[in-house]
């Protein structure tokens, strides 16, 4: 099953929810809030959220988007769930390294690697 909701495409791979971010640029506050709400609704609906966020299409991201990811990560951990990020472009990954968020998030190179780490 694959479903497009607004700025993300959601699909299920076994017991893992894969969320593909479809915007090339995640910069606008309204878009970030919308993406956050869409993903948060998936977390709320699950007793044991296991999410993979695929950033393959994303070329630019603001610091507000990083804040949204941090809040999302906290909510998932509160429900004893797990989150993986994958497909992060080198320029964005550099921001994760500079902010040391690469130590907070489990970042995988590919969607397959992310799914395998949750199996």
Helices and strands as residue ranges (DSSP letters): E 2-5, E 8-13, E 16-21, E 25-26, H 29-44, E 50-54, E 60-61, H 63-78, E 82-86, H 90-98, G 101-103, E 106-108, H 111-118
